[in-house]
Amino acid sequence: MSDELVLYTNPMSRGRIARWMLQEVGKSYHTEILEYGTTMKAPGYLAVNPMGKVPAVKHGDTVVTECAAICAYLADAFPEAGLAPPIGSRQRGPYFRWMFFAAGPLESAATNKALGFEVPGDRKAMAGYGSLPEVVDTLDGWLSSHDYITGPSFTAADVYVGSHIGWGMQFGTIEKRPSFERYFARLSGRPAAVEAARIDDELIAQQKKS
């Protein structure tokens, strides 16, 4: 398979997560910037992702969409980066558990809050996340006793979970708690995170000027 990596993204999207992950991997990649409602819905990109959404990553002939899947895929595709616990490791369980906890309960609960929707008390059992307070308390409990998702080591799960926590605190969908603030401060200072943010912030500034 070709080693070529392509990131399809928009700097004001979840593509920021994928870029951060690519920076952590440390491999060269090409970026295709897409615009909402136009190039994102054009036939060329719909052939890559029929949903017409970003991000997507193309690695040779393989296309991966959905940020959690992109993070997990890149960690396994480039094991030399050390971003996934080895298969068979006890850390593998927490790694997948919390990555997909963020992709499921956390994102659903935070999105519903942003939309002003609250699950009726007698319907909580129908919602996969129960309630936002339950989700936040659960994540808080874990991060209060772990520096990183799997314990002492940074992994791709931290890219994904940390992005949700950082955005949630910034936009008010996740309350600021000491464990969250300590955790995100630990992650956001990583060189790859700083460089990824710089690239996307510069792209936003260029878009505003044009």
C-alpha positions as CSV (number, residue, x, y, z in Angstrom):
1,M,0.0,0.0,0.0
2,S,1.2,3.5,-0.8
3,D,2.4,5.5,2.2
4,E,0.7,8.6,1.0
5,L,-1.5,10.2,3.6
6,V,-4.2,12.8,2.8
7,L,-6.2,14.7,5.3
8,Y,-9.6,16.1,4.1
9,T,-10.6,18.8,6.5
10,N,-11.8,22.3,7.3
11,P,-10.0,24.2,10.1
12,M,-13.3,24.9,11.8
13,S,-14.3,21.3,12.2
14,R,-13.5,18.0,14.0
15,G,-10.8,17.8,11.4
16,R,-8.7,19.5,14.0
17,I,-8.7,16.2,15.9
18,A,-7.4,14.3,12.9
19,R,-4.7,16.9,12.3
20,W,-3.5,16.7,15.9
21,M,-3.3,12.9,15.5
22,L,-1.4,13.1,12.3
23,Q,1.1,15.5,13.9
24,E,1.5,13.0,16.8
25,V,2.2,10.2,14.2
26,G,4.9,12.4,12.7
27,K,4.5,11.3,9.1
28,S,4.2,13.7,6.2
29,Y,0.7,14.2,4.8
30,H,-1.1,16.3,2.3
31,T,-4.1,18.4,3.2
32,E,-7.2,19.0,1.2
33,I,-9.2,22.0,2.6
34,L,-12.9,21.6,1.8
35,E,-15.7,24.2,2.3
36,Y,-19.1,23.6,3.8
37,G,-21.9,23.3,1.3
38,T,-19.7,23.4,-1.8
39,T,-16.6,21.3,-2.2
40,M,-17.6,19.2,0.8
41,K,-20.7,18.1,-1.1
42,A,-19.1,17.9,-4.6
43,P,-19.0,14.6,-6.4
44,G,-15.2,14.3,-6.0
45,Y,-15.3,14.4,-2.2
46,L,-18.6,12.4,-2.0
47,A,-16.6,9.5,-3.6
48,V,-14.3,9.7,-0.6
49,N,-17.0,10.2,2.1
50,P,-20.6,9.8,0.9
51,M,-21.7,11.7,4.0
52,G,-20.1,14.8,2.7
53,K,-18.5,15.6,6.0
54,V,-15.0,16.1,7.3
55,P,-12.6,14.8,8.4
56,A,-11.5,11.9,6.3
57,V,-8.1,10.4,6.0
58,K,-6.9,8.5,3.0
59,H,-3.9,6.2,3.4
60,G,-3.0,4.7,0.1
61,D,-6.3,3.1,-1.0
62,T,-7.8,3.0,2.5
63,V,-10.3,5.7,3.5
64,V,-11.1,6.2,7.2
65,T,-13.8,8.6,8.4
66,E,-15.1,9.4,12.0
67,C,-12.5,10.9,14.3
68,A,-12.3,8.0,16.8
69,A,-11.8,5.6,14.0
70,I,-9.1,7.8,12.4
71,C,-7.2,8.1,15.7
72,A,-7.4,4.3,16.3
73,Y,-6.4,3.5,12.7
74,L,-3.4,5.8,12.5
75,A,-2.1,4.5,15.9
76,D,-2.2,1.0,14.5
77,A,-0.9,1.9,11.1
78,F,2.1,3.5,12.5
79,P,3.0,1.5,15.6
80,E,6.5,3.1,15.8
81,A,4.8,6.3,17.1
82,G,3.8,4.4,20.3
83,L,0.3,5.8,20.3
84,A,-1.6,2.6,21.0
85,P,-1.0,0.0,23.8
86,P,0.3,-3.3,22.4
87,I,-2.2,-6.0,21.5
88,G,-2.6,-8.1,24.6
89,S,-1.7,-5.3,27.0
90,R,-4.0,-4.6,29.9
91,Q,-4.0,-1.0,28.8
92,R,-5.8,-2.0,25.6
93,G,-9.1,-2.2,27.5
94,P,-9.1,1.4,28.9
95,Y,-7.8,2.7,25.6
96,F,-10.8,1.5,23.6
97,R,-13.2,1.9,26.5
98,W,-12.7,5.6,26.9
99,M,-12.1,6.5,23.3
100,F,-15.5,5.1,22.4
101,F,-17.1,6.5,25.6
102,A,-16.1,9.9,24.2
103,A,-17.4,9.0,20.7
104,G,-20.7,7.7,22.1
105,P,-22.1,8.9,25.4
106,L,-19.9,12.1,25.8
107,E,-20.4,13.5,22.3
108,S,-24.2,12.6,22.3
109,A,-24.8,14.2,25.7
110,A,-22.7,17.3,25.0
111,T,-24.4,17.8,21.5
112,N,-27.8,17.5,23.0
113,K,-27.0,20.1,25.6
114,A,-25.7,22.4,22.9
115,L,-29.0,22.0,21.0
116,G,-31.0,22.7,24.1
117,F,-32.4,19.2,24.3
118,E,-32.7,17.3,27.6
119,V,-33.8,13.7,27.9
120,P,-37.0,13.5,30.0
121,G,-36.4,11.9,33.3
122,D,-38.6,8.9,32.6
123,R,-36.9,8.3,29.2
124,K,-33.3,8.2,30.4
125,A,-33.1,4.4,29.9
126,M,-33.7,5.0,26.2
127,A,-30.7,7.3,25.8
128,G,-27.4,5.5,25.5
129,Y,-25.7,8.1,27.7
130,G,-28.4,8.4,30.4
131,S,-27.7,12.0,31.3
132,L,-24.9,14.5,30.9
133,P,-24.2,14.8,34.6
134,E,-23.8,11.0,34.7
135,V,-21.4,11.1,31.8
136,V,-19.3,13.9,33.2
137,D,-19.2,12.3,36.7
138,T,-18.0,9.1,35.1
139,L,-15.2,10.7,33.1
140,D,-14.2,12.9,36.1
141,G,-13.9,9.9,38.3
142,W,-11.4,8.3,35.8
143,L,-9.3,11.4,35.1
144,S,-9.1,12.3,38.8
145,S,-6.9,9.2,39.3
146,H,-5.2,8.9,35.9
147,D,-2.8,11.3,34.2
148,Y,-3.7,9.8,30.8
149,I,-6.5,7.6,29.6
150,T,-4.5,4.4,29.9
151,G,-2.6,5.5,33.0
152,P,1.0,6.8,32.8
153,S,1.4,7.0,28.9
154,F,-0.1,9.3,26.3
155,T,-2.0,7.5,23.5
156,A,-4.4,8.2,20.6
157,A,-7.2,7.9,23.1
158,D,-6.0,11.1,24.7
159,V,-6.1,12.9,21.4
160,Y,-9.7,12.1,21.0
161,V,-10.9,12.3,24.6
162,G,-8.8,15.4,25.3
163,S,-10.2,17.2,22.2
164,H,-13.8,16.7,23.4
165,I,-13.0,17.9,26.9
166,G,-11.1,21.0,25.6
167,W,-13.9,22.0,23.2
168,G,-16.6,21.2,25.8
169,M,-15.0,23.4,28.4
170,Q,-14.4,26.2,25.8
171,F,-18.0,26.2,24.6
172,G,-19.7,25.4,27.9
173,T,-21.1,22.0,27.0
174,I,-18.8,20.4,29.6
175,E,-18.3,22.0,33.0
176,K,-14.8,22.9,34.0
177,R,-13.6,20.6,36.7
178,P,-10.2,20.4,38.2
179,S,-9.5,16.9,36.7
180,F,-10.5,18.1,33.3
181,E,-8.5,21.3,33.4
182,R,-5.3,19.5,34.6
183,Y,-5.8,16.8,32.0
184,F,-6.3,19.3,29.1
185,A,-3.4,21.5,30.2
186,R,-1.2,18.4,30.1
187,L,-2.3,17.6,26.6
188,S,-2.6,21.0,25.0
189,G,1.1,21.8,25.7
190,R,2.3,18.8,23.6
191,P,4.4,20.0,20.6
192,A,2.1,18.1,18.2
193,A,-1.0,19.7,19.7
194,V,0.6,23.2,19.5
195,E,1.6,22.7,15.9
196,A,-1.7,21.3,14.8
197,A,-3.5,24.2,16.4
198,R,-1.1,26.7,14.8
199,I,-1.7,25.3,11.3
200,D,-5.5,25.3,11.6
201,D,-5.6,28.7,13.3
202,E,-3.6,30.2,10.4
203,L,-5.9,28.6,7.9
204,I,-8.9,30.2,9.7
205,A,-7.1,33.6,9.7
206,Q,-6.5,33.2,5.9
207,Q,-10.2,32.4,5.3
208,K,-11.3,35.5,7.2
209,K,-9.0,37.7,5.0
210,S,-10.3,36.2,1.7
